[in-house]
Amino acid sequence: MTSPPARHGPAPGLWRLRRWSRAELLLAAVLAGSAGVAWLLTSRLAMPDMRVGILTGGPGMDGMDGAMRPWPAEAALFLGVWVVMMAAMMLPSIVPFTAYLTRLLRARGAPTHGLLAGYFLVWTGVGVVAFGLVRVAEALVSPGVTAVRVGAVVVLAAGLYQFTPLKRVCLRHCRSPAALALAHGEAATRGRWGALRAGIGHGGYCAGCCWGLMALLLAVGMMNLAWMAAFAVVIALEKVSRRGEAISRVLGVLLTVAAAVLLVQPSLLAG
């Protein structure tokens, strides 16, 4: 019988650098370098309307010029920048997943190139949903108190989600090498599309773990580099730190309290 993944942290073997091969260390360096390039591209590609959200400017503010572009062009731009942003924020935290599955696939002679493609395919789908939500907010939410209260509801939803069973399941999956092997190992080695399926599967768990934080990022400013950096650090700590589950709960408390304050006193940001 297979033992369950560790509750308080990932299996240490995957995280000890002395157990990583040179190829795996090189892969980690490439992913880290790619994340750095993605951060640079994010700073270059972000339009003014992508740097504010309903809590930090609100739809209809002067910088929100997205409505001036035809929606197909706006959607294409949004999704392109969204994928680059996801690469910047997520690549460092998926190094263990990529290294572990790459090791397994190479040991069985299976192709590995579909891992990241499947992972970012999931986040592209999330980006489609995010674009729709942004357009709805631009059309229906007016700046001021209403925008702050809508934003506060988003903060509250993100905070409460941190305590749900689904969040715990997704987070433990992302944190545990044993869970990676059980969920993806066998499927990843089957056929030419195995790695793609494994990447999609892990991307689904990652989206389940982080969707609340991504919704919150939309509310404060999707392409604001300071907020992006803060959220990237939180995501990495949740997934890598031995106290990741405790960090997740503390974050939930902080977000819930902040939402309550904004619902009671929207004037704190409405001005």
ABEGO torsion letter per residue (X at the ends): XBBBBBAAEBBAAAABAAABBAAAAAAAAAAAAAAAAAAAAAAAABBAAAABBAAAGEBGBAABAAAABBAAAAAAAAAAAAAAAAAAAAAAAAAAAAAAAAAAAAAAGBBAAAAAAAAAAAAAAAAAAAAAAAAAAAAABBBEAAAAAAAAAAAAAAAAAAABAAAAAAAAAAABAAAAAAAAAAAAABEAAAAAAAAAAAAAAAAAAAAAAAAAAAAAGAABAAAAAAAAAAAAAAAABAAAAAAAAAAAAAAAAAAAAAAABAAAAAX
